[in-house]
Amino acid sequence: FAQRRTGAVTGWFGYGLGWSKRRFDELNDGEPFAPKYDRRHDVSLVLTWRTGPWTLGLNQIYATGQAFTPAAARYRMRDPANPFVPPSDAVLPAPKNSARLLPYHRMDLSVKRRINLFGLEADAYLQVFNAYNRSNDWFIQYDTENPEVDPVVATMLPMVPTLGIDYQF
């Protein structure tokens, strides 16, 4: 962790390196596994530049992708005693959380200006969350009813701009 608190440009840089494992006799044949939110690498950079009435901000985040349990195979089950019952499809899971989603990263930008609003000091701002519109993976969903359908990767928020005014009274 490194931080700068004085001057026109302030901010901090942080890096975390960690391993997290869980083990339960009832799960994963008693073998240790990474929990969902295990982050091997976590990097953050936050910068603020103040110049006159303007303040510019940047927030950059990078993290290892979340652990998840992939499908090892699909199979179809039929009832041999009753050929009139339609077969059912199932997914055979791989070992618990044995794969990872793609790395998570995004950049947030902001610009703020000090203004006078009805005799009150205020800040008008524009913020852009996920400025380069990265489609970060959230989870993977399998359709167990239809083996022909590929898994669906659900993604997090796209680019989200926000415009507003902050003031105190």
Sequence and secondary structure as in RCSB ss.txt:
>XXXX:A:sequence
FAQRRTGAVTGWFGYGLGWSKRRFDELNDGEPFAPKYDRRHDVSLVLTWRTGPWTLGLNQIYATGQAFTPAAARY
RMRDPANPFVPPSDAVLPAPKNSARLLPYHRMDLSVKRRINLFGLEADAYLQVFNAYNRSNDWFIQYDTENPEVD
PVVATMLPMVPTLGIDYQF
>XXXX:A:secstr
 EEE SSSEEEEEEEEE    B  TTSGGG  B  TT  SEEEEEEEEEEETTEEEEEEEEEE   EE  EEEEE
EE  TT TTS  EEEEEE STT EE   EEEEEEEEEEEEEETTEEEEEEEEEETTT    EEEEE  SS TTS 
 EEEE    EEEEEEEE  
